[in-house]
Amino acid sequence: MAVTLDVIILVLVVADRAANAYTEDQMASQVQSSLALSGKPHVTIQGFPFLTPAGRRDFRTVNINASNETAGPGGQLEIASLTATLHGMHIHGLKKATIDQSTPRR
């Protein structure tokens, strides 16, 4: 019985982390597309468990980092470093989100 419970917990933790990684990758793709970045930024969604806020489509803290990128049509803008923390990200549909507060970091 204890082994079964351990296996169930392990499966849930692995599923939680896999869903977190997938969602971070999808958010990174959306940021890359919306800012016309030359590369995909690094996105980290804070918190555990992940599946609970993901089900509500509300994330407490999301960090975005990119460096040595170009942005805009034809790479008109060079970005040495982009670092931001998004507080209170609420997902609406497939391509919309609202942010309660964002904090650029230096």
CNS distance restraints for C-alpha pairs under 8 A (distance, minus, plus):
assign (resid   1 and name CA) (resid   5 and name CA) 6.36 0.50 0.50
assign (resid   2 and name CA) (resid   6 and name CA) 6.16 0.50 0.50
assign (resid   3 and name CA) (resid   7 and name CA) 6.16 0.50 0.50
assign (resid   4 and name CA) (resid   8 and name CA) 6.21 0.50 0.50
assign (resid   5 and name CA) (resid   9 and name CA) 6.18 0.50 0.50
assign (resid   6 and name CA) (resid  10 and name CA) 6.08 0.50 0.50
assign (resid   7 and name CA) (resid  11 and name CA) 6.11 0.50 0.50
assign (resid   8 and name CA) (resid  12 and name CA) 6.21 0.50 0.50
assign (resid   9 and name CA) (resid  13 and name CA) 6.17 0.50 0.50
assign (resid  10 and name CA) (resid  14 and name CA) 6.13 0.50 0.50
assign (resid  11 and name CA) (resid  15 and name CA) 6.05 0.50 0.50
assign (resid  12 and name CA) (resid  16 and name CA) 6.05 0.50 0.50
assign (resid  13 and name CA) (resid  17 and name CA) 6.23 0.50 0.50
assign (resid  14 and name CA) (resid  18 and name CA) 6.06 0.50 0.50
assign (resid  15 and name CA) (resid  19 and name CA) 6.06 0.50 0.50
assign (resid  16 and name CA) (resid  20 and name CA) 6.18 0.50 0.50
assign (resid  16 and name CA) (resid  49 and name CA) 6.65 0.50 0.50
assign (resid  16 and name CA) (resid  50 and name CA) 5.79 0.50 0.50
assign (resid  16 and name CA) (resid  51 and name CA) 5.82 0.50 0.50
assign (resid  17 and name CA) (resid  21 and name CA) 6.19 0.50 0.50
assign (resid  17 and name CA) (resid  50 and name CA) 7.29 0.50 0.50
assign (resid  18 and name CA) (resid  22 and name CA) 6.15 0.50 0.50
assign (resid  19 and name CA) (resid  23 and name CA) 6.09 0.50 0.50
assign (resid  19 and name CA) (resid  50 and name CA) 7.51 0.50 0.50
assign (resid  19 and name CA) (resid  51 and name CA) 7.24 0.50 0.50
assign (resid  20 and name CA) (resid  24 and name CA) 6.14 0.50 0.50
assign (resid  20 and name CA) (resid  45 and name CA) 7.21 0.50 0.50
assign (resid  20 and name CA) (resid  50 and name CA) 6.09 0.50 0.50
assign (resid  20 and name CA) (resid  51 and name CA) 7.71 0.50 0.50
assign (resid  21 and name CA) (resid  25 and name CA) 6.25 0.50 0.50
assign (resid  22 and name CA) (resid  26 and name CA) 6.28 0.50 0.50
assign (resid  23 and name CA) (resid  27 and name CA) 6.09 0.50 0.50
assign (resid  24 and name CA) (resid  28 and name CA) 6.10 0.50 0.50
assign (resid  24 and name CA) (resid  43 and name CA) 5.44 0.50 0.50
assign (resid  24 and name CA) (resid  44 and name CA) 6.10 0.50 0.50
assign (resid  24 and name CA) (resid  45 and name CA) 6.53 0.50 0.50
assign (resid  25 and name CA) (resid  29 and name CA) 6.28 0.50 0.50
assign (resid  25 and name CA) (resid  43 and name CA) 7.15 0.50 0.50
assign (resid  26 and name CA) (resid  30 and name CA) 6.31 0.50 0.50
assign (resid  27 and name CA) (resid  31 and name CA) 6.17 0.50 0.50
assign (resid  27 and name CA) (resid  43 and name CA) 6.95 0.50 0.50
assign (resid  28 and name CA) (resid  32 and name CA) 6.07 0.50 0.50
assign (resid  28 and name CA) (resid  40 and name CA) 5.82 0.50 0.50
assign (resid  28 and name CA) (resid  41 and name CA) 5.57 0.50 0.50
assign (resid  28 and name CA) (resid  42 and name CA) 6.39 0.50 0.50
assign (resid  28 and name CA) (resid  43 and name CA) 5.69 0.50 0.50
assign (resid  29 and name CA) (resid  33 and name CA) 6.10 0.50 0.50
assign (resid  29 and name CA) (resid  40 and name CA) 6.13 0.50 0.50
assign (resid  29 and name CA) (resid  41 and name CA) 7.87 0.50 0.50
assign (resid  30 and name CA) (resid  34 and name CA) 5.99 0.50 0.50
assign (resid  30 and name CA) (resid  95 and name CA) 7.69 0.50 0.50
assign (resid  31 and name CA) (resid  35 and name CA) 5.98 0.50 0.50
assign (resid  31 and name CA) (resid  37 and name CA) 7.92 0.50 0.50
assign (resid  31 and name CA) (resid  40 and name CA) 7.70 0.50 0.50
assign (resid  31 and name CA) (resid  41 and name CA) 7.37 0.50 0.50
assign (resid  32 and name CA) (resid  36 and name CA) 5.58 0.50 0.50
assign (resid  32 and name CA) (resid  37 and name CA) 4.86 0.50 0.50
assign (resid  32 and name CA) (resid  38 and name CA) 7.37 0.50 0.50
assign (resid  32 and name CA) (resid  39 and name CA) 6.63 0.50 0.50
assign (resid  32 and name CA) (resid  40 and name CA) 5.35 0.50 0.50
assign (resid  32 and name CA) (resid  41 and name CA) 6.64 0.50 0.50
assign (resid  33 and name CA) (resid  37 and name CA) 6.68 0.50 0.50
assign (resid  35 and name CA) (resid  71 and name CA) 6.36 0.50 0.50
assign (resid  35 and name CA) (resid  72 and name CA) 6.77 0.50 0.50
assign (resid  36 and name CA) (resid  71 and name CA) 5.11 0.50 0.50
assign (resid  36 and name CA) (resid  72 and name CA) 5.13 0.50 0.50
assign (resid  36 and name CA) (resid  73 and name CA) 7.03 0.50 0.50
assign (resid  37 and name CA) (resid  69 and name CA) 6.33 0.50 0.50
assign (resid  37 and name CA) (resid  70 and name CA) 5.64 0.50 0.50
assign (resid  37 and name CA) (resid  71 and name CA) 4.42 0.50 0.50
assign (resid  37 and name CA) (resid  72 and name CA) 6.88 0.50 0.50
assign (resid  37 and name CA) (resid  75 and name CA) 7.85 0.50 0.50
assign (resid  38 and name CA) (resid  69 and name CA) 5.66 0.50 0.50
assign (resid  38 and name CA) (resid  70 and name CA) 5.31 0.50 0.50
assign (resid  38 and name CA) (resid  71 and name CA) 6.22 0.50 0.50
assign (resid  38 and name CA) (resid  75 and name CA) 7.30 0.50 0.50
assign (resid  39 and name CA) (resid  69 and name CA) 6.42 0.50 0.50
assign (resid  40 and name CA) (resid  66 and name CA) 7.62 0.50 0.50
assign (resid  41 and name CA) (resid  64 and name CA) 6.61 0.50 0.50
assign (resid  41 and name CA) (resid  65 and name CA) 5.61 0.50 0.50
assign (resid  41 and name CA) (resid  66 and name CA) 4.67 0.50 0.50
assign (resid  41 and name CA) (resid  67 and name CA) 7.88 0.50 0.50
assign (resid  42 and name CA) (resid  64 and name CA) 5.75 0.50 0.50
assign (resid  42 and name CA) (resid  65 and name CA) 5.10 0.50 0.50
assign (resid  42 and name CA) (resid  66 and name CA) 6.22 0.50 0.50
assign (resid  43 and name CA) (resid  62 and name CA) 6.99 0.50 0.50
assign (resid  43 and name CA) (resid  63 and name CA) 5.64 0.50 0.50
assign (resid  43 and name CA) (resid  64 and name CA) 4.65 0.50 0.50
assign (resid  43 and name CA) (resid  65 and name CA) 6.53 0.50 0.50
assign (resid  44 and name CA) (resid  62 and name CA) 5.69 0.50 0.50
assign (resid  44 and name CA) (resid  63 and name CA) 5.09 0.50 0.50
assign (resid  44 and name CA) (resid  64 and name CA) 6.62 0.50 0.50
assign (resid  45 and name CA) (resid  59 and name CA) 7.37 0.50 0.50
assign (resid  45 and name CA) (resid  61 and name CA) 6.19 0.50 0.50
assign (resid  45 and name CA) (resid  62 and name CA) 4.56 0.50 0.50
assign (resid  45 and name CA) (resid  63 and name CA) 6.49 0.50 0.50
assign (resid  46 and name CA) (resid  59 and name CA) 7.94 0.50 0.50
assign (resid  46 and name CA) (resid  60 and name CA) 7.24 0.50 0.50
assign (resid  46 and name CA) (resid  61 and name CA) 5.46 0.50 0.50
assign (resid  46 and name CA) (resid  62 and name CA) 6.08 0.50 0.50
assign (resid  46 and name CA) (resid  63 and name CA) 7.79 0.50 0.50
assign (resid  47 and name CA) (resid  60 and name CA) 7.75 0.50 0.50
assign (resid  47 and name CA) (resid  61 and name CA) 7.75 0.50 0.50
assign (resid  49 and name CA) (resid  53 and name CA) 7.87 0.50 0.50
assign (resid  50 and name CA) (resid  54 and name CA) 6.12 0.50 0.50
assign (resid  51 and name CA) (resid  55 and name CA) 5.94 0.50 0.50
assign (resid  52 and name CA) (resid  56 and name CA) 6.70 0.50 0.50
assign (resid  53 and name CA) (resid  57 and name CA) 5.86 0.50 0.50
assign (resid  53 and name CA) (resid  58 and name CA) 5.30 0.50 0.50
assign (resid  53 and name CA) (resid  59 and name CA) 5.84 0.50 0.50
assign (resid  54 and name CA) (resid  58 and name CA) 6.27 0.50 0.50
assign (resid  54 and name CA) (resid  59 and name CA) 7.06 0.50 0.50
assign (resid  57 and name CA) (resid  90 and name CA) 5.92 0.50 0.50
assign (resid  57 and name CA) (resid  91 and name CA) 5.24 0.50 0.50
assign (resid  57 and name CA) (resid  92 and name CA) 7.71 0.50 0.50
assign (resid  58 and name CA) (resid  88 and name CA) 6.84 0.50 0.50
assign (resid  58 and name CA) (resid  89 and name CA) 5.67 0.50 0.50
assign (resid  58 and name CA) (resid  90 and name CA) 4.51 0.50 0.50
assign (resid  58 and name CA) (resid  91 and name CA) 6.34 0.50 0.50
assign (resid  59 and name CA) (resid  87 and name CA) 7.69 0.50 0.50
assign (resid  59 and name CA) (resid  88 and name CA) 5.76 0.50 0.50
assign (resid  59 and name CA) (resid  89 and name CA) 5.07 0.50 0.50
assign (resid  59 and name CA) (resid  90 and name CA) 6.47 0.50 0.50
assign (resid  60 and name CA) (resid  86 and name CA) 8.00 0.50 0.50
assign (resid  60 and name CA) (resid  87 and name CA) 5.58 0.50 0.50
assign (resid  60 and name CA) (resid  88 and name CA) 4.69 0.50 0.50
assign (resid  60 and name CA) (resid  89 and name CA) 6.40 0.50 0.50
assign (resid  61 and name CA) (resid  85 and name CA) 6.78 0.50 0.50
assign (resid  61 and name CA) (resid  86 and name CA) 5.62 0.50 0.50
assign (resid  61 and name CA) (resid  87 and name CA) 4.78 0.50 0.50
assign (resid  61 and name CA) (resid  88 and name CA) 6.30 0.50 0.50
assign (resid  61 and name CA) (resid  89 and name CA) 7.21 0.50 0.50
assign (resid  62 and name CA) (resid  85 and name CA) 5.71 0.50 0.50
assign (resid  62 and name CA) (resid  86 and name CA) 5.01 0.50 0.50
assign (resid  62 and name CA) (resid  87 and name CA) 6.66 0.50 0.50
assign (resid  62 and name CA) (resid  89 and name CA) 7.48 0.50 0.50
assign (resid  63 and name CA) (resid  83 and name CA) 7.43 0.50 0.50
assign (resid  63 and name CA) (resid  84 and name CA) 5.84 0.50 0.50
assign (resid  63 and name CA) (resid  85 and name CA) 4.49 0.50 0.50
assign (resid  63 and name CA) (resid  86 and name CA) 6.25 0.50 0.50
assign (resid  64 and name CA) (resid  82 and name CA) 7.57 0.50 0.50
assign (resid  64 and name CA) (resid  83 and name CA) 5.64 0.50 0.50
assign (resid  64 and name CA) (resid  84 and name CA) 5.26 0.50 0.50
assign (resid  64 and name CA) (resid  85 and name CA) 6.37 0.50 0.50
assign (resid  64 and name CA) (resid  86 and name CA) 7.99 0.50 0.50
assign (resid  65 and name CA) (resid  81 and name CA) 7.53 0.50 0.50
assign (resid  65 and name CA) (resid  82 and name CA) 5.49 0.50 0.50
assign (resid  65 and name CA) (resid  83 and name CA) 4.49 0.50 0.50
assign (resid  65 and name CA) (resid  84 and name CA) 6.66 0.50 0.50
assign (resid  66 and name CA) (resid  81 and name CA) 5.79 0.50 0.50
assign (resid  66 and name CA) (resid  82 and name CA) 4.99 0.50 0.50
assign (resid  66 and name CA) (resid  83 and name CA) 6.56 0.50 0.50
assign (resid  67 and name CA) (resid  79 and name CA) 6.49 0.50 0.50
assign (resid  67 and name CA) (resid  80 and name CA) 5.22 0.50 0.50
assign (resid  67 and name CA) (resid  81 and name CA) 4.19 0.50 0.50
assign (resid  67 and name CA) (resid  82 and name CA) 6.04 0.50 0.50
assign (resid  68 and name CA) (resid  78 and name CA) 7.24 0.50 0.50
assign (resid  68 and name CA) (resid  79 and name CA) 5.67 0.50 0.50
assign (resid  68 and name CA) (resid  80 and name CA) 4.63 0.50 0.50
assign (resid  68 and name CA) (resid  81 and name CA) 6.34 0.50 0.50
assign (resid  69 and name CA) (resid  78 and name CA) 6.01 0.50 0.50
assign (resid  69 and name CA) (resid  79 and name CA) 5.07 0.50 0.50
assign (resid  69 and name CA) (resid  80 and name CA) 6.60 0.50 0.50
assign (resid  69 and name CA) (resid  81 and name CA) 7.83 0.50 0.50
assign (resid  70 and name CA) (resid  75 and name CA) 4.84 0.50 0.50
assign (resid  70 and name CA) (resid  76 and name CA) 6.85 0.50 0.50
assign (resid  70 and name CA) (resid  77 and name CA) 5.40 0.50 0.50
assign (resid  70 and name CA) (resid  78 and name CA) 4.44 0.50 0.50
assign (resid  70 and name CA) (resid  79 and name CA) 5.67 0.50 0.50
assign (resid  71 and name CA) (resid  75 and name CA) 4.87 0.50 0.50
assign (resid  71 and name CA) (resid  76 and name CA) 6.24 0.50 0.50
assign (resid  71 and name CA) (resid  77 and name CA) 5.06 0.50 0.50
assign (resid  71 and name CA) (resid  78 and name CA) 6.44 0.50 0.50
assign (resid  71 and name CA) (resid  79 and name CA) 7.25 0.50 0.50
assign (resid  72 and name CA) (resid  76 and name CA) 5.64 0.50 0.50
assign (resid  72 and name CA) (resid  77 and name CA) 6.24 0.50 0.50
assign (resid  83 and name CA) (resid 104 and name CA) 5.95 0.50 0.50
assign (resid  83 and name CA) (resid 105 and name CA) 5.48 0.50 0.50
assign (resid  83 and name CA) (resid 106 and name CA) 7.11 0.50 0.50
assign (resid  84 and name CA) (resid 102 and name CA) 6.78 0.50 0.50
assign (resid  84 and name CA) (resid 103 and name CA) 5.56 0.50 0.50
assign (resid  84 and name CA) (resid 104 and name CA) 4.26 0.50 0.50
assign (resid  84 and name CA) (resid 105 and name CA) 5.67 0.50 0.50
assign (resid  85 and name CA) (resid 102 and name CA) 5.63 0.50 0.50
assign (resid  85 and name CA) (resid 103 and name CA) 5.07 0.50 0.50
assign (resid  85 and name CA) (resid 104 and name CA) 6.33 0.50 0.50
assign (resid  85 and name CA) (resid 105 and name CA) 7.49 0.50 0.50
assign (resid  86 and name CA) (resid  99 and name CA) 6.56 0.50 0.50
assign (resid  86 and name CA) (resid 100 and name CA) 7.71 0.50 0.50
assign (resid  86 and name CA) (resid 101 and name CA) 6.05 0.50 0.50
assign (resid  86 and name CA) (resid 102 and name CA) 4.40 0.50 0.50
assign (resid  86 and name CA) (resid 103 and name CA) 6.41 0.50 0.50
assign (resid  87 and name CA) (resid  99 and name CA) 6.48 0.50 0.50
assign (resid  87 and name CA) (resid 100 and name CA) 5.88 0.50 0.50
assign (resid  87 and name CA) (resid 101 and name CA) 5.09 0.50 0.50
assign (resid  87 and name CA) (resid 102 and name CA) 5.88 0.50 0.50
assign (resid  87 and name CA) (resid 103 and name CA) 7.93 0.50 0.50
assign (resid  88 and name CA) (resid  99 and name CA) 5.53 0.50 0.50
assign (resid  88 and name CA) (resid 100 and name CA) 4.93 0.50 0.50
assign (resid  88 and name CA) (resid 101 and name CA) 6.67 0.50 0.50
assign (resid  89 and name CA) (resid  97 and name CA) 6.64 0.50 0.50
assign (resid  89 and name CA) (resid  98 and name CA) 5.79 0.50 0.50
assign (resid  89 and name CA) (resid  99 and name CA) 4.54 0.50 0.50
assign (resid  89 and name CA) (resid 100 and name CA) 6.52 0.50 0.50
assign (resid  90 and name CA) (resid  97 and name CA) 5.39 0.50 0.50
assign (resid  90 and name CA) (resid  98 and name CA) 5.24 0.50 0.50
assign (resid  90 and name CA) (resid  99 and name CA) 6.36 0.50 0.50
assign (resid  91 and name CA) (resid  95 and name CA) 7.99 0.50 0.50
assign (resid  91 and name CA) (resid  96 and name CA) 6.08 0.50 0.50
assign (resid  91 and name CA) (resid  97 and name CA) 4.32 0.50 0.50
assign (resid  91 and name CA) (resid  98 and name CA) 6.64 0.50 0.50
assign (resid  92 and name CA) (resid  96 and name CA) 5.05 0.50 0.50
assign (resid  92 and name CA) (resid  97 and name CA) 5.35 0.50 0.50
assign (resid  92 and name CA) (resid  98 and name CA) 7.69 0.50 0.50
assign (resid  93 and name CA) (resid  97 and name CA) 7.94 0.50 0.50
